[in-house]
Amino acid sequence: MTTNSVVSAFRVLEAVAELQPAGLSELARTVDLPKSTVQRCLLTLHELGWLRPSTGRPTRWHLTYRAFAVGSQARDHQQVREAALPFLNELQLTTTETIHLCAPDGNELVLIERLDTAHPLRAFLPLGKRIPLHASATGLAFLAAGTKDFVDNLLADPLPAQALHTITDPGTLRRTLDETRSRGYSINNQGLSNGITAVGAAILDAQGQPVAAVSVSGPTSRITEDKHETYGRAVRDTAQKIHNAL
């Protein structure tokens, strides 16, 4: 298999993970490859046990549990998750809202744990979801705890809008990060999803570098401005407890 075909196969695999159940035409548009190339990738990934086809017509594709098995071997993230779970449960009981735990992968975060609220109206992101740093409460908290070089590297590229109030201006982002550092927690009002507000805090390692981030998320109608400080302090304290456990 050539380098190009390996790259194409991974792009198709990631697109299936994001869109599943995903059809051939949708995948070809997403990865910007010919249908014939995408079809070859799908069949190869199926033969290797990474994907499974649906029984319907047209065929749609899903990840198999092989992807989960391999992903669960990301030991650093697993260690953070295991250390965090008791404190995430406490935070969920305190706030009654959805709790997200995210870990870094390049210039994005990946959702590695979610504790759902009992409220019928709630925030929802699927496990494994890739989350932009500039558009999320976890991402803003993670950036605020990172180095200047890390922030500068992110700002070398445009900041795409994700929702109604996504920060897309570099100057505004820098000011927001300064405010986040001063408070110890981030506030993200409809930056990732319309109608959703979240507060987040970074989890630091022994060297003081961010290794993950945690957030409380819910409908903007429930996480109103008068709750930002209460939830913010709670998520900041939770991040500190996880840091201590690590």
C-alpha positions as a LaTeX table, in Angstrom:
\begin{tabular}{lrrr}
\hline
Residue & $x$ (\AA) & $y$ (\AA) & $z$ (\AA) \\
\hline
Met1 & 0.00 & 0.00 & 0.00 \\
Thr2 & 1.43 & 3.40 & $-0.99$ \\
Thr3 & 1.69 & 6.38 & 1.32 \\
Asn4 & $-1.14$ & 8.13 & $-0.53$ \\
Ser5 & $-3.47$ & 5.16 & $-0.20$ \\
Val6 & $-2.70$ & 4.86 & 3.53 \\
Val7 & $-3.49$ & 8.55 & 4.00 \\
Ser8 & $-6.72$ & 8.15 & 2.02 \\
Ala9 & $-7.76$ & 5.13 & 4.09 \\
Phe10 & $-7.26$ & 6.99 & 7.36 \\
Arg11 & $-9.18$ & 10.00 & 6.04 \\
Val12 & $-12.07$ & 7.73 & 5.10 \\
Leu13 & $-11.92$ & 5.98 & 8.48 \\
Glu14 & $-12.06$ & 9.29 & 10.34 \\
Ala15 & $-14.93$ & 10.50 & 8.14 \\
Val16 & $-16.95$ & 7.35 & 8.88 \\
Ala17 & $-16.33$ & 7.90 & 12.60 \\
Glu18 & $-17.67$ & 11.44 & 12.32 \\
Leu19 & $-20.65$ & 10.77 & 10.04 \\
Gln20 & $-21.71$ & 7.18 & 10.73 \\
Pro21 & $-23.82$ & 5.68 & 9.35 \\
Ala22 & $-22.17$ & 7.12 & 6.25 \\
Gly23 & $-22.83$ & 6.47 & 2.57 \\
Leu24 & $-20.36$ & 6.44 & $-0.29$ \\
Ser25 & $-21.43$ & 9.74 & $-1.85$ \\
Glu26 & $-21.40$ & 11.58 & 1.47 \\
Leu27 & $-17.95$ & 10.21 & 2.31 \\
Ala28 & $-16.54$ & 11.11 & $-1.12$ \\
Arg29 & $-17.73$ & 14.70 & $-0.69$ \\
Thr30 & $-16.37$ & 14.92 & 2.84 \\
Val31 & $-12.86$ & 13.66 & 2.07 \\
Asp32 & $-12.79$ & 15.18 & $-1.43$ \\
Leu33 & $-11.75$ & 11.96 & $-3.14$ \\
Pro34 & $-13.20$ & 10.08 & $-6.13$ \\
Lys35 & $-15.92$ & 7.57 & $-5.30$ \\
Ser36 & $-13.79$ & 4.77 & $-6.73$ \\
Thr37 & $-10.96$ & 5.61 & $-4.31$ \\
Val38 & $-13.31$ & 5.85 & $-1.34$ \\
Gln39 & $-14.95$ & 2.54 & $-2.27$ \\
Arg40 & $-11.55$ & 0.78 & $-2.37$ \\
Cys41 & $-10.70$ & 2.25 & 1.05 \\
Leu42 & $-14.04$ & 1.11 & 2.49 \\
Leu43 & $-13.59$ & $-2.44$ & 1.22 \\
Thr44 & $-10.01$ & $-2.60$ & 2.51 \\
Leu45 & $-11.02$ & $-1.29$ & 5.95 \\
His46 & $-13.89$ & $-3.79$ & 5.98 \\
Glu47 & $-11.52$ & $-6.68$ & 5.19 \\
Leu48 & $-9.24$ & $-5.54$ & 8.03 \\
Gly49 & $-12.15$ & $-5.44$ & 10.49 \\
Trp50 & $-12.32$ & $-1.68$ & 11.04 \\
Leu51 & $-15.65$ & $-1.03$ & 9.28 \\
Arg52 & $-18.91$ & $-2.90$ & 8.81 \\
Pro53 & $-21.56$ & $-2.29$ & 6.16 \\
Ser54 & $-25.26$ & $-1.97$ & 6.87 \\
Thr55 & $-27.71$ & $-4.40$ & 5.32 \\
Gly56 & $-29.78$ & $-1.72$ & 3.65 \\
Arg57 & $-29.65$ & $-0.18$ & 0.20 \\
Pro58 & $-27.68$ & 1.93 & $-0.43$ \\
Thr59 & $-24.98$ & 0.54 & 1.82 \\
Arg60 & $-23.96$ & 2.70 & 4.74 \\
Trp61 & $-20.86$ & 2.20 & 6.84 \\
His62 & $-20.17$ & 2.04 & 10.58 \\
Leu63 & $-17.09$ & 1.63 & 12.78 \\
Thr64 & $-16.58$ & $-1.77$ & 14.39 \\
Tyr65 & $-15.45$ & $-2.34$ & 17.96 \\
Arg66 & $-11.87$ & $-2.74$ & 16.69 \\
Ala67 & $-11.63$ & 1.04 & 16.58 \\
Phe68 & $-12.79$ & 1.24 & 20.20 \\
Ala69 & $-10.35$ & $-1.48$ & 21.28 \\
Val70 & $-7.39$ & 0.28 & 19.70 \\
Gly71 & $-8.44$ & 3.72 & 20.91 \\
Ser72 & $-8.82$ & 2.52 & 24.46 \\
Gln73 & $-5.11$ & 1.71 & 24.50 \\
Ala74 & $-4.29$ & 5.43 & 24.59 \\
Arg75 & $-2.93$ & 4.94 & 28.08 \\
Asp76 & $-2.20$ & 8.55 & 29.02 \\
His77 & $-5.80$ & 9.52 & 28.28 \\
Gln78 & $-7.08$ & 6.41 & 30.06 \\
Gln79 & $-5.08$ & 7.30 & 33.17 \\
Val80 & $-6.58$ & 10.78 & 33.20 \\
Arg81 & $-10.07$ & 9.37 & 32.70 \\
Glu82 & $-9.76$ & 6.84 & 35.52 \\
Ala83 & $-8.38$ & 9.45 & 37.92 \\
Ala84 & $-11.08$ & 11.94 & 36.94 \\
Leu85 & $-14.22$ & 9.79 & 37.10 \\
Pro86 & $-14.98$ & 10.06 & 40.86 \\
Phe87 & $-14.64$ & 13.83 & 40.72 \\
Leu88 & $-16.64$ & 14.11 & 37.50 \\
Asn89 & $-19.45$ & 12.27 & 39.26 \\
Glu90 & $-19.31$ & 14.74 & 42.14 \\
Leu91 & $-19.42$ & 17.65 & 39.72 \\
Gln92 & $-22.39$ & 16.18 & 37.89 \\
Leu93 & $-24.31$ & 15.72 & 41.14 \\
Thr94 & $-23.48$ & 19.29 & 42.20 \\
Thr95 & $-24.48$ & 20.98 & 38.95 \\
Thr96 & $-27.00$ & 18.41 & 37.53 \\
Glu97 & $-25.71$ & 19.30 & 34.05 \\
Thr98 & $-23.71$ & 17.38 & 31.43 \\
Ile99 & $-20.02$ & 16.91 & 32.22 \\
His100 & $-17.39$ & 16.55 & 29.49 \\
Leu101 & $-13.79$ & 15.39 & 29.86 \\
Cys102 & $-11.51$ & 16.12 & 26.91 \\
Ala103 & $-7.90$ & 15.28 & 26.09 \\
Pro104 & $-5.63$ & 16.87 & 23.47 \\
Asp105 & $-4.86$ & 15.53 & 20.03 \\
Gly106 & $-2.84$ & 18.00 & 17.99 \\
Asn107 & $-4.63$ & 21.33 & 17.77 \\
Glu108 & $-7.95$ & 19.83 & 18.89 \\
Leu109 & $-9.44$ & 18.13 & 21.91 \\
Val110 & $-11.12$ & 14.73 & 21.87 \\
Leu111 & $-14.10$ & 13.93 & 24.09 \\
Ile112 & $-13.03$ & 10.92 & 26.18 \\
Glu113 & $-15.80$ & 10.87 & 28.82 \\
Arg114 & $-19.32$ & 12.26 & 29.15 \\
Leu115 & $-21.68$ & 12.17 & 32.12 \\
Asp116 & $-25.23$ & 12.97 & 31.03 \\
Thr117 & $-27.77$ & 15.03 & 32.89 \\
Ala118 & $-31.24$ & 13.75 & 33.71 \\
His119 & $-32.78$ & 16.88 & 32.17 \\
Pro120 & $-34.56$ & 16.09 & 28.88 \\
Leu121 & $-33.16$ & 19.29 & 27.34 \\
Arg122 & $-29.39$ & 18.92 & 27.46 \\
Ala123 & $-26.03$ & 19.32 & 25.75 \\
Phe124 & $-24.88$ & 16.29 & 23.79 \\
Leu125 & $-21.60$ & 15.45 & 22.07 \\
Pro126 & $-20.67$ & 11.87 & 21.09 \\
Leu127 & $-17.62$ & 10.23 & 22.66 \\
Gly128 & $-14.65$ & 10.60 & 20.34 \\
Lys129 & $-15.91$ & 13.95 & 19.04 \\
Arg130 & $-13.08$ & 16.27 & 17.99 \\
Ile131 & $-13.53$ & 19.71 & 19.52 \\
Pro132 & $-11.93$ & 22.97 & 18.29 \\
Leu133 & $-9.84$ & 24.70 & 20.92 \\
His134 & $-11.05$ & 28.22 & 20.13 \\
Ala135 & $-14.75$ & 27.32 & 20.11 \\
Ser136 & $-15.29$ & 25.34 & 23.32 \\
Ala137 & $-15.12$ & 25.86 & 27.08 \\
Thr138 & $-12.67$ & 22.96 & 27.42 \\
Gly139 & $-10.59$ & 24.32 & 24.56 \\
Leu140 & $-10.45$ & 27.88 & 25.90 \\
Ala141 & $-9.42$ & 26.59 & 29.33 \\
Phe142 & $-6.78$ & 24.33 & 27.76 \\
Leu143 & $-5.39$ & 27.19 & 25.65 \\
Ala144 & $-5.32$ & 29.56 & 28.63 \\
Ala145 & $-3.18$ & 27.06 & 30.55 \\
Gly146 & $-0.85$ & 26.46 & 27.61 \\
Thr147 & 2.23 & 28.27 & 26.42 \\
Lys148 & 2.34 & 31.44 & 24.34 \\
Asp149 & 3.93 & 29.46 & 21.49 \\
Phe150 & 1.02 & 27.01 & 21.51 \\
Val151 & $-1.50$ & 29.86 & 21.27 \\
Asp152 & 0.54 & 31.60 & 18.57 \\
Asn153 & 0.67 & 28.40 & 16.56 \\
Leu154 & $-3.12$ & 28.06 & 16.72 \\
Leu155 & $-3.58$ & 31.67 & 15.64 \\
Ala156 & $-1.36$ & 31.17 & 12.59 \\
Asp157 & $-4.48$ & 29.80 & 10.85 \\
Pro158 & $-7.99$ & 31.27 & 10.60 \\
Leu159 & $-10.43$ & 30.53 & 13.43 \\
Pro160 & $-13.53$ & 29.05 & 11.75 \\
Ala161 & $-16.96$ & 29.83 & 13.14 \\
Gln162 & $-18.79$ & 26.89 & 14.71 \\
Ala163 & $-21.88$ & 28.56 & 16.16 \\
Leu164 & $-23.53$ & 31.88 & 16.93 \\
His165 & $-20.82$ & 33.31 & 19.19 \\
Thr166 & $-17.64$ & 31.48 & 18.18 \\
Ile167 & $-14.56$ & 33.63 & 18.74 \\
Thr168 & $-12.96$ & 34.13 & 15.32 \\
Asp169 & $-10.90$ & 37.27 & 15.98 \\
Pro170 & $-7.34$ & 36.63 & 17.28 \\
Gly171 & $-7.34$ & 39.72 & 19.50 \\
Thr172 & $-10.64$ & 38.76 & 21.08 \\
Leu173 & $-9.36$ & 35.23 & 21.67 \\
Arg174 & $-6.23$ & 36.52 & 23.44 \\
Arg175 & $-8.32$ & 38.78 & 25.68 \\
Thr176 & $-10.66$ & 35.88 & 26.46 \\
Leu177 & $-7.69$ & 33.70 & 27.42 \\
Asp178 & $-6.39$ & 36.43 & 29.74 \\
Glu179 & $-9.80$ & 36.58 & 31.45 \\
Thr180 & $-9.87$ & 32.80 & 31.72 \\
Arg181 & $-6.44$ & 32.71 & 33.40 \\
Ser182 & $-7.52$ & 35.41 & 35.84 \\
Arg183 & $-10.74$ & 33.56 & 36.83 \\
Gly184 & $-9.34$ & 30.04 & 36.66 \\
Tyr185 & $-12.17$ & 28.87 & 34.41 \\
Ser186 & $-13.54$ & 29.61 & 30.94 \\
Ile187 & $-17.03$ & 30.69 & 29.90 \\
Asn188 & $-18.25$ & 29.72 & 26.44 \\
Asn189 & $-21.66$ & 31.08 & 25.53 \\
Gln190 & $-22.86$ & 29.46 & 22.28 \\
Gly191 & $-19.37$ & 29.23 & 20.82 \\
Leu192 & $-19.54$ & 25.54 & 19.92 \\
Ser193 & $-23.29$ & 24.89 & 19.63 \\
Asn194 & $-26.17$ & 27.33 & 19.35 \\
Gly195 & $-28.22$ & 27.42 & 22.53 \\
Ile196 & $-25.50$ & 25.77 & 24.65 \\
Thr197 & $-23.35$ & 27.43 & 27.32 \\
Ala198 & $-20.44$ & 25.78 & 29.11 \\
Val199 & $-17.80$ & 26.58 & 31.70 \\
Gly200 & $-14.48$ & 24.73 & 31.73 \\
Ala201 & $-11.15$ & 24.32 & 33.48 \\
Ala202 & $-7.83$ & 22.81 & 32.49 \\
Ile203 & $-6.32$ & 19.80 & 34.26 \\
Leu204 & $-2.59$ & 20.22 & 34.79 \\
Asp205 & 0.18 & 17.67 & 35.19 \\
Ala206 & 2.95 & 17.81 & 37.79 \\
Gln207 & 4.90 & 20.24 & 35.60 \\
Gly208 & 1.97 & 22.61 & 35.35 \\
Gln209 & 1.19 & 21.77 & 31.72 \\
Pro210 & $-2.39$ & 21.11 & 30.58 \\
Val211 & $-3.12$ & 17.44 & 29.90 \\
Ala212 & $-6.94$ & 17.56 & 29.72 \\
Ala213 & $-9.91$ & 19.79 & 30.42 \\
Val214 & $-13.31$ & 19.38 & 32.04 \\
Ser215 & $-16.53$ & 21.31 & 31.47 \\
Val216 & $-20.12$ & 21.72 & 32.63 \\
Ser217 & $-22.45$ & 22.15 & 29.64 \\
Gly218 & $-26.14$ & 22.80 & 29.26 \\
Pro219 & $-28.80$ & 24.91 & 27.57 \\
Thr220 & $-28.14$ & 28.64 & 27.73 \\
Ser221 & $-31.64$ & 29.01 & 29.15 \\
Arg222 & $-30.51$ & 27.04 & 32.24 \\
Ile223 & $-26.83$ & 27.97 & 32.54 \\
Thr224 & $-27.62$ & 31.65 & 32.87 \\
Glu225 & $-25.13$ & 34.37 & 33.69 \\
Asp226 & $-25.92$ & 34.26 & 37.41 \\
Lys227 & $-24.72$ & 30.61 & 37.49 \\
His228 & $-21.42$ & 31.16 & 35.67 \\
Glu229 & $-19.38$ & 31.89 & 38.78 \\
Thr230 & $-20.89$ & 29.05 & 40.83 \\
Tyr231 & $-20.36$ & 26.47 & 38.11 \\
Gly232 & $-17.01$ & 27.97 & 37.22 \\
Arg233 & $-15.68$ & 27.58 & 40.74 \\
Ala234 & $-17.04$ & 24.04 & 40.87 \\
Val235 & $-15.34$ & 23.02 & 37.63 \\
Arg236 & $-12.11$ & 24.75 & 38.69 \\
Asp237 & $-12.11$ & 22.86 & 41.99 \\
Thr238 & $-12.81$ & 19.61 & 40.17 \\
Ala239 & $-9.84$ & 20.15 & 37.86 \\
Gln240 & $-7.64$ & 20.76 & 40.91 \\
Lys241 & $-8.82$ & 17.55 & 42.57 \\
Ile242 & $-8.03$ & 15.57 & 39.41 \\
His243 & $-4.60$ & 17.22 & 39.26 \\
Asn244 & $-3.96$ & 16.15 & 42.84 \\
Ala245 & $-5.08$ & 12.58 & 42.06 \\
Leu246 & $-2.73$ & 12.40 & 39.09 \\
\hline
\end{tabular}
